[in-house]
């Protein structure tokens, strides 16, 4: 847990560009950004900017 709670601006290859993993000893919610997507035909299409929800 100690190592997991110290990730700052970690880039994970499976996440979309611009979405980073951050965790601390007081904030265990590692991802606080999303990007919306919609179905277009038989595939998903990303739209809009990456939305960030910074914790306080």
FIVEXDREN-497356 format. One record per residue: x, y, z of N, C-alpha, C in turn; residue number from 1; residue in one letter. Coordinates in pm, 1 decimal, always signed. Layout:
% FIVEXDREN-497356
X, Y, Z, X, Y, Z, X, Y, Z, NUM, A
...
% end
This chain:
% FIVEXDREN-497356
+81.6, -118.6, +0.0, +0.0, +0.0, +0.0, +86.9, +126.3, +0.0, 1, X
+199.1, +121.1, +69.7, +283.4, +239.7, +76.6, +331.7, +280.0, -62.5, 2, X
+373.2, +184.0, -144.0, +418.8, +214.9, -279.4, +303.2, +260.5, -367.3, 3, X
+189.7, +195.7, -356.3, +73.1, +232.3, -436.0, +25.5, +372.8, -402.7, 4, X
+37.0, +414.4, -278.6, -10.8, +545.7, -235.4, +84.0, +658.8, -274.8, 5, X
+191.7, +629.4, -343.7, +286.6, +733.5, -380.9, +303.1, +751.7, -531.2, 6, X
+204.8, +709.8, -609.8, +210.5, +730.8, -755.3, +172.0, +874.9, -786.6, 7, X
+257.2, +944.0, -859.4, +230.0, +1081.1, -901.4, +253.3, +1093.7, -1050.9, 8, X
+149.6, +1136.5, -1122.9, +156.5, +1158.0, -1267.6, +208.7, +1034.5, -1341.8, 9, X
+161.9, +918.1, -1300.3, +201.3, +792.4, -1362.8, +123.9, +773.4, -1492.9, 10, X
+194.7, +749.8, -1601.4, +131.6, +724.2, -1731.2, +118.1, +573.3, -1749.0, 11, X
-3.5, +529.4, -1773.5, -31.9, +387.4, -1794.0, -65.6, +367.8, -1942.2, 12, X
+4.0, +279.8, -2013.1, -16.7, +263.6, -2156.9, -160.1, +231.2, -2197.9, 13, X
-236.1, +166.5, -2110.8, -373.5, +129.7, -2145.2, -472.6, +244.8, -2132.3, 14, X
-433.2, +354.3, -2067.0, -522.0, +469.7, -2051.1, -505.5, +565.2, -2168.2, 15, X
-605.5, +647.4, -2189.8, -599.2, +746.8, -2296.7, -490.9, +849.9, -2268.4, 16, X
-432.2, +909.4, -2372.8, -334.3, +1016.3, -2351.0, -397.4, +1130.1, -2270.2, 17, X
-323.2, +1182.1, -2175.1, -372.7, +1291.4, -2091.6, -436.1, +1245.8, -1962.0, 18, X
-458.4, +1116.1, -1946.2, -514.5, +1063.9, -1821.9, -402.0, +998.9, -1743.8, 19, X
-375.6, +1052.5, -1624.2, -264.4, +1008.1, -1541.1, -316.2, +946.0, -1412.2, 20, X
-233.3, +865.2, -1348.6, -266.4, +803.4, -1220.7, -193.4, +879.8, -1111.4, 21, X
-269.3, +926.8, -1011.8, -213.7, +997.2, -896.8, -275.2, +939.8, -770.3, 22, X
-195.0, +913.9, -670.7, -245.4, +866.7, -541.6, -152.8, +919.5, -432.7, 23, X
-206.7, +932.3, -313.7, -125.8, +976.4, -199.8, -174.8, +904.4, -74.9, 24, X
-110.2, +930.0, +35.8, -147.9, +865.2, +161.2, -286.8, +906.9, +207.3, 25, X
-336.9, +1020.1, +158.5, -469.4, +1067.2, +198.1, -571.1, +1062.6, +85.2, 26, X
-529.0, +1029.2, -34.9, -619.3, +1025.0, -149.6, -593.6, +896.4, -227.6, 27, X
-680.0, +797.3, -208.7, -662.1, +667.6, -272.5, -740.8, +654.6, -402.0, 28, X
-798.5, +763.1, -453.6, -872.6, +758.3, -579.4, -775.0, +792.9, -690.6, 29, X
-718.9, +693.7, -760.2, -605.2, +718.0, -849.4, -634.8, +789.2, -980.1, 30, X
-754.8, +773.6, -1035.9, -784.3, +837.7, -1164.3, -895.4, +939.7, -1145.5, 31, X
-869.1, +1061.9, -1188.1, -966.1, +1169.1, -1170.7, -989.6, +1243.0, -1301.6, 32, X
-984.1, +1168.8, -1411.4, -1008.2, +1227.5, -1541.9, -1079.3, +1125.8, -1630.4, 33, X
-1164.0, +1177.1, -1719.4, -1237.3, +1091.7, -1812.6, -1247.8, +1162.3, -1946.6, 34, X
-1280.1, +1087.1, -2047.9, -1313.8, +1146.0, -2176.8, -1437.8, +1074.3, -2227.5, 35, X
-1534.1, +1150.7, -2274.9, -1659.7, +1094.2, -2321.4, -1642.5, +1027.6, -2456.9, 36, X
-1725.3, +927.2, -2480.3, -1724.5, +860.3, -2609.6, -1867.2, +820.0, -2644.7, 37, X
-1892.6, +800.8, -2771.7, -2025.4, +761.6, -2818.1, -2010.7, +654.6, -2925.8, 38, X
-2119.0, +579.6, -2945.1, -2119.9, +475.9, -3047.9, -2144.0, +542.0, -3182.5, 39, X
-2059.0, +509.3, -3278.9, -2075.2, +558.5, -3415.7, -2068.1, +436.8, -3506.8, 40, X
-2184.6, +390.9, -3550.1, -2188.2, +267.3, -3628.5, -2159.7, +149.2, -3538.2, 41, X
-2049.8, +82.1, -3562.5, -2011.7, -33.5, -3481.9, -1888.6, -7.9, -3395.4, 42, X
-1843.3, +116.7, -3388.4, -1724.3, +150.1, -3309.2, -1754.4, +264.4, -3213.0, 43, X
-1662.6, +286.8, -3120.5, -1672.6, +397.8, -3026.8, -1591.4, +514.9, -3079.4, 44, X
-1641.5, +635.7, -3059.5, -1574.2, +757.7, -3105.1, -1556.2, +850.7, -2985.1, 45, X
-1432.3, +889.5, -2956.5, -1405.3, +985.8, -2849.8, -1447.5, +1124.2, -2895.7, 46, X
-1499.4, +1205.8, -2802.7, -1531.1, +1343.6, -2836.9, -1509.0, +1433.0, -2715.7, 47, X
-1482.7, +1558.7, -2742.7, -1457.5, +1654.0, -2635.3, -1318.4, +1638.2, -2576.3, 48, X
-1290.3, +1724.8, -2479.7, -1161.2, +1723.5, -2411.3, -1162.4, +1624.3, -2296.0, 49, X
-1045.1, +1595.3, -2244.0, -1034.1, +1516.1, -2121.9, -1085.8, +1601.8, -2008.4, 50, X
-1179.5, +1548.5, -1927.9, -1239.6, +1620.4, -1815.9, -1169.5, +1580.1, -1687.6, 51, X
-1124.7, +1679.3, -1611.3, -1051.5, +1653.4, -1487.0, -1137.2, +1689.5, -1366.2, 52, X
-1133.2, +1607.0, -1263.8, -1201.6, +1632.5, -1136.8, -1095.4, +1631.3, -1028.8, 53, X
-1032.0, +1743.8, -1005.5, -926.0, +1751.8, -904.1, -986.2, +1746.3, -764.8, 54, X
-929.6, +1662.9, -678.4, -977.5, +1652.8, -540.8, -913.0, +1760.4, -456.2, 55, X
-977.8, +1790.0, -346.4, -923.4, +1891.2, -253.6, -883.1, +1827.3, -124.3, 56, X
% end
